[in-house]
């Protein structure tokens, strides 16, 4: 599932970016094939690094696959055991047509994208997240599930107060 600023293209105002955020469910047996496929595309990510990030119990560090010749980056956010929120976001993903060259792809539902943007704004304080949220709110105004946003906002804004997602 595509997230980040590329997913915003589906629900708000497009903006340029040098990275591509993906949420993936990566079984252990797929770690080595993923590493090999990335290497074929001039993105060196050793299987050991992927394994370390997958089993790391704390934090939400992505697999950063940086293209050797362009500097473009793919960030793979891993679905971890017990990550109820990310499981729910994956189940709510939407198939949209982003046009060439991507075509039909799965992206975060707009509500989940807003929640993720809020989360990463609270971590980084980068104004791009606020711009993205604003563009989604303006574009999708009457189509958003505001009850869903209200319900899960507290989990994103105050994660230490919540042990699991209801």
Helices and strands as residue ranges (DSSP letters): E 2-3, H 4-11, E 19-24, G 28-30, H 31-40, H 47-55, E 63-66, E 73-78, H 84-91, E 94-97, E 104-107, H 110-124, H 127-140, H 146-157, G 159-161
